[in-house]
Amino acid sequence: MNKNILYPPSEPREFGFYIDGKPVYAGNRDLFERSSPAHGIPVSKIPRCRLEDLNAAVKSSRVAFNDRRWSGISGADRANVLLKTAGIIRSRIEEIAYWEVLENGKPITQARNEVNSCVGMFELAAGLSQTMHGDSFNNGGDNAFGIVTREPIGVVGLITPWNFPFLLLCERIPYILASGNSVVAKPSEVTSVTTLILAEIMTQAGLPEGVFNVVTGPGQSIGKYMAEHMDIDMLSFTGSTSVGRSVVAASGASNFKKLGLELGGKNPQIVFADANLDDASDGVAFGIAFNSGQCCVSGSRLLVERSVSMKFVEMLSKKLKKVNTNDPLDVDTQAGAITTDAQNSTILSYINKGLEEGATLVSGGKSIEISGGQYIEPTIFTNVTMDMVIAKEEIFGPVLVVIPFDTIEDAINIANNSEYGLAASVWTKNIDKALTISRRVQAGRFWVNTTLAGGPELPIGGFKASGWGREAGMLGVEEYTQVKSIHIETGKRVHSFD
């Protein structure tokens, strides 16, 4: 037996959704059986919740919020629970990472790194729960004083996608809880297990019952009900821009709940001739191969200075051919499986579309047969024009389109010629170019001579059709608060009516 590789379970494990600090098993509800996208065998069984289950979860969170078992305690007491959660996650990294691989298909080494980074998110949020503050105004004269407070919004609905089930959850949950809210979370139906594990961990850490509930099931029903629900005060949604638009419409048709949206991206990686091209080719390869390109901040558009474009594409192609695409339970694997059947078909359809549109396939473009799962080679297209579908639409897979540019202005114009504005990278050793590009390209996250980097203190979010609001850091805590202005007068009132 290869000691460097783990193995999927011999039979699927059944989980329950989570209300009032304990799991609720399917009973007479339908069960969704999830098969590993990397191995093609069943690994988990999850209840398909009904509207009444969502209503029960929202009611539980509402009661918990209103009786102030969490919203009314000190930031220091909330920090204690968040720090205990961080410690338990650290002790269960192997278990959580294993389930991430089974349901998502990402490499085990990547999964371990992601879960480990989530520890830091809880630790940071613990500190922020004690430092969150408002403002005061002492400029109204001797008889007037102004205070601005930040208060938790109430019951927050949280819908997370399948590409980073635990990481994206932990970019939100600790910050939502740090400010005193209650949460009803709905993970993607195909990657529910690690969200359920986190709910169990937080109960173990001392989070009061009802503060963090989890409902499971398809987005078309449970997700839609959450967007429309009159007793959810805010909804955080991460997913496609098209679904994000339907969330906006549902909110407007119900209670005008506040929305936090992290949506799609068609993110440029801009490479100048003066860059360290070896570093840049490695970074660009990482930016498109990471998580098999199933990443909203994936660098899926390569904008490269024309004078080095042919040389750079050749270097990049060699780099991508070195990517070890294999069984994600093998510790040496660098790129894993495509997470869903639908996404696998979508990526392959875009590759065919690129060929139909006249783009040149430089490398990749094929499915790979490995361990009974679904895999796609990292793919490069050249001779791409901005009117092509593959240049405009988010593919959400390991497909890179190459577009040359001649000047800084060209690079900026091409980068901004998109409905999206989620992330971008620039590779150059010229500080003037780096600053100019980073200030003028429309993106909520920006990297200079690196990509897909940063810590939990940095806010996350997009411009334009890539979303509303910010997650993580202090802005991520403040996102889940509402601001109240309090005007106080002292002394005797000057009467208006004598």
Order of alpha helices (4+ residues) and beta strands (2+ residues): beta-beta-beta-beta-beta-alpha-alpha-alpha-alpha-beta-beta-beta-alpha-alpha-beta-alpha-beta-alpha-beta-alpha-beta-beta-alpha-beta-alpha-alpha-beta-beta-beta-beta-alpha-beta-alpha-beta-beta-alpha-beta-beta-beta-alpha-beta
